[in-house]
């Protein structure tokens, strides 16, 4: 199986050039996984069943359209690939042709309309640095931004840590260029607000490459803010911290960044910085014009105090900010044959948010060595729970590690759904969470998604299996 050759490579190379398509075994092995723990464990035990047939590096939407024509003729599958940072199994597909979009890397800033038009394959960290040099920011800072592509972030409906100020990916996208499975190149208008029927951008934001391949996007940008204020508070318990946040979001405070750690996850930082043992820990950040954010921070502080919040300066928040991209703890567990770790992000309205947190923690604790929970994004009427679990199987083998991972994922998502939450807030569904899509959307909703898939992609060429399709 490892040496099987893709029979239509010559036709593909005619489209993109011989140097931009390969069926070399080593290259194919690189693309058998993202950051999904199950994919990593399969490699660890020598399971290469997800090996793609070929890797292709197109440069234009026209080349992608031509590749769709070949796929329909020769009956092979296409999977778009950005930075490979996904953790829900959204790219690995046995025998598929992987379209690595990193050659789509153009950047064009439009200062008058406050937008940037970018190729889907641009590394998001690089995009942010380019914008900063010109005095702008994308406002989008996901933990994966050092490796993720902008197109991948759109395709998974990503969110950044400063979502309280800049919004979510669906708030940022102005226009898209998408290659549809029939080979058409579709461009939505670069007008951020219209009343002309359903917004078609929404079909592809979070579509995970099931309905079309994003090749270019126009996004909102903002001037680099004048100032930033950090604030840390401790609370007697998580309930008090959530109550304070709920009231802040109903006020003028509106923090740009929120991170509320429950008592268990906060314990390490509480000990490090000498806060009262057993506290929940809240980190806030405000950014914008200095006079305005000073008023916001003052309002937030008054609300926090009403719920027993004690101001602790900014040291813990600055420490978090310095090391915010460090995921070495999860990596160490996943490197052990029987170890596994992952981050599961879910969402719920305010009246269910605390219950979702409690039930997910309760479901995971018997299966795991450590469970960390915090609330990383909150809005006027809902919020997210970010749950990180660390577990080890009784048998220290990759197969046992995979089973332990699957047991943990099922326990967590079953608890979330039963408590009234949504199975994903910003990582997407991929294939890892596909089994919960009917519970998420209901039979009628999932059937509607299937009918859209059938209408756009009747030959099932494009990334089949993601989103439960």
Secondary structure as GFF3:
##gff-version 3
##sequence-region A 1 469
A	DSSP	alpha_helix	9	16	.	.	.	ID=ss1
A	DSSP	three_ten_helix	18	20	.	.	.	ID=ss2
A	DSSP	beta_strand	21	22	.	.	.	ID=ss3
A	DSSP	alpha_helix	25	30	.	.	.	ID=ss4
A	DSSP	alpha_helix	37	44	.	.	.	ID=ss5
A	DSSP	beta_strand	54	56	.	.	.	ID=ss6
A	DSSP	alpha_helix	61	74	.	.	.	ID=ss7
A	DSSP	beta_strand	78	81	.	.	.	ID=ss8
A	DSSP	beta_strand	97	100	.	.	.	ID=ss9
A	DSSP	beta_strand	107	110	.	.	.	ID=ss10
A	DSSP	beta_strand	115	119	.	.	.	ID=ss11
A	DSSP	alpha_helix	124	133	.	.	.	ID=ss12
A	DSSP	beta_strand	136	137	.	.	.	ID=ss13
A	DSSP	alpha_helix	150	155	.	.	.	ID=ss14
A	DSSP	alpha_helix	163	166	.	.	.	ID=ss15
A	DSSP	alpha_helix	169	172	.	.	.	ID=ss16
A	DSSP	beta_strand	173	180	.	.	.	ID=ss17
A	DSSP	beta_strand	185	187	.	.	.	ID=ss18
A	DSSP	alpha_helix	201	204	.	.	.	ID=ss19
A	DSSP	beta_strand	212	220	.	.	.	ID=ss20
A	DSSP	beta_strand	222	223	.	.	.	ID=ss21
A	DSSP	beta_strand	227	235	.	.	.	ID=ss22
A	DSSP	alpha_helix	238	249	.	.	.	ID=ss23
A	DSSP	beta_strand	257	261	.	.	.	ID=ss24
A	DSSP	alpha_helix	263	273	.	.	.	ID=ss25
A	DSSP	beta_strand	280	288	.	.	.	ID=ss26
A	DSSP	alpha_helix	290	306	.	.	.	ID=ss27
A	DSSP	beta_strand	310	311	.	.	.	ID=ss28
A	DSSP	alpha_helix	315	322	.	.	.	ID=ss29
A	DSSP	alpha_helix	328	335	.	.	.	ID=ss30
A	DSSP	beta_strand	339	349	.	.	.	ID=ss31
A	DSSP	alpha_helix	350	365	.	.	.	ID=ss32
A	DSSP	beta_strand	370	375	.	.	.	ID=ss33
A	DSSP	beta_strand	382	392	.	.	.	ID=ss34
A	DSSP	alpha_helix	398	418	.	.	.	ID=ss35
A	DSSP	three_ten_helix	434	436	.	.	.	ID=ss36
A	DSSP	alpha_helix	437	456	.	.	.	ID=ss37
A	DSSP	three_ten_helix	466	468	.	.	.	ID=ss38
###
